[in-house]
Amino acid sequence: MGNRISILLVDEEKDLIKLLAIVLRQHGFRVKTALSGSEALNLYAREDFDLIITEMNMKGMNGFQFIIKLREIKPEQRIIAISVHPFGCRFWDTRQVSLPFEVDKFGLNDVKCLDKPFKINELLESIEEVVSRNAALKKRLNWCSPEWSKARLLLK
């Protein structure tokens, strides 16, 4: 049980986050949820997560502010940013939108973006891509449930 990949899901949409948590748990992941950036930071302070999946457009602390705070605590944290707005999670990608600051300063180059609406297989593929960047996590990914193995076959 301690060997499962841990994911923190952050989104204000209560129904979406419940659904995603159920699906990811069925695929062998250990999942915690938060309905805001500040709630997520409180969880993050008490527990280590292999991957954070966060909505970018939230009230209060938005996804960008949340990611910056995460990177102050753990610069190498693996993150998938999701957004319903075009460029909502790609606003730091200077190939798509020019910005007045240096992207590297904020450590956002390796944040994976996923546009809403997305299909579950797109989310699973994004998780695999981000987790596979770390050899130790990649081994744990291969350990996940038979459902995950079937999903991976379908993705290829």
Order of alpha helices (4+ residues) and beta strands (2+ residues): beta-alpha-beta-alpha-beta-alpha-beta-alpha-beta-alpha-alpha-alpha
